[in-house]
């Protein structure tokens, strides 16, 4: 199954996440199919959340399942489910 989920990067005590499309069997920070955007939970910059809305909607139409957190972030950017 293909999932839309978060993949962590960044240094210790400074988390940043990529919003990615990945096979559910892959590790959290392992390889992914496509990068859809990024998220900074600490909101240190004005553009702390950025998502490619068109690509996200295409993946959802193909059957990709978002995790709960990814779904919340996609909704905040205006992705229709």
Residue pairs with C-beta under 8 A, 6 or more apart in sequence:
1 23
1 24
1 65
2 21
2 22
2 23
2 24
2 33
2 59
2 62
2 63
2 64
2 65
3 21
3 22
3 23
3 24
3 64
3 65
3 66
3 67
3 70
4 19
4 20
4 21
4 36
4 56
4 59
4 60
4 64
4 65
4 66
4 67
4 70
4 71
4 74
5 19
5 20
5 22
5 28
5 66
5 67
5 69
5 70
6 17
6 18
6 19
6 20
6 28
6 39
6 67
6 69
6 70
7 17
7 18
7 20
7 22
7 28
7 29
7 32
8 15
8 16
8 17
8 28
8 29
9 16
9 17
9 18
9 29
10 16
14 42
15 41
15 42
16 38
16 39
16 40
17 38
17 39
17 40
17 41
18 32
18 35
18 36
18 37
18 38
18 39
19 35
19 36
19 37
19 38
19 39
19 51
19 56
19 70
19 73
19 74
20 32
20 33
20 34
20 35
20 36
21 32
21 33
21 34
21 36
21 59
21 64
22 30
22 31
22 32
22 33
23 33
26 32
34 55
34 59
36 51
36 52
36 55
36 56
36 59
37 49
37 50
37 51
37 52
37 56
37 77
38 49
38 50
39 48
39 49
39 50
39 73
40 48
40 49
41 48
42 48
49 73
49 76
49 77
50 77
51 73
51 74
51 77
51 79
53 77
53 78
53 79
56 74
56 77
56 79
57 79
57 80
60 66
60 79
60 81
66 74
71 81
74 81
75 81
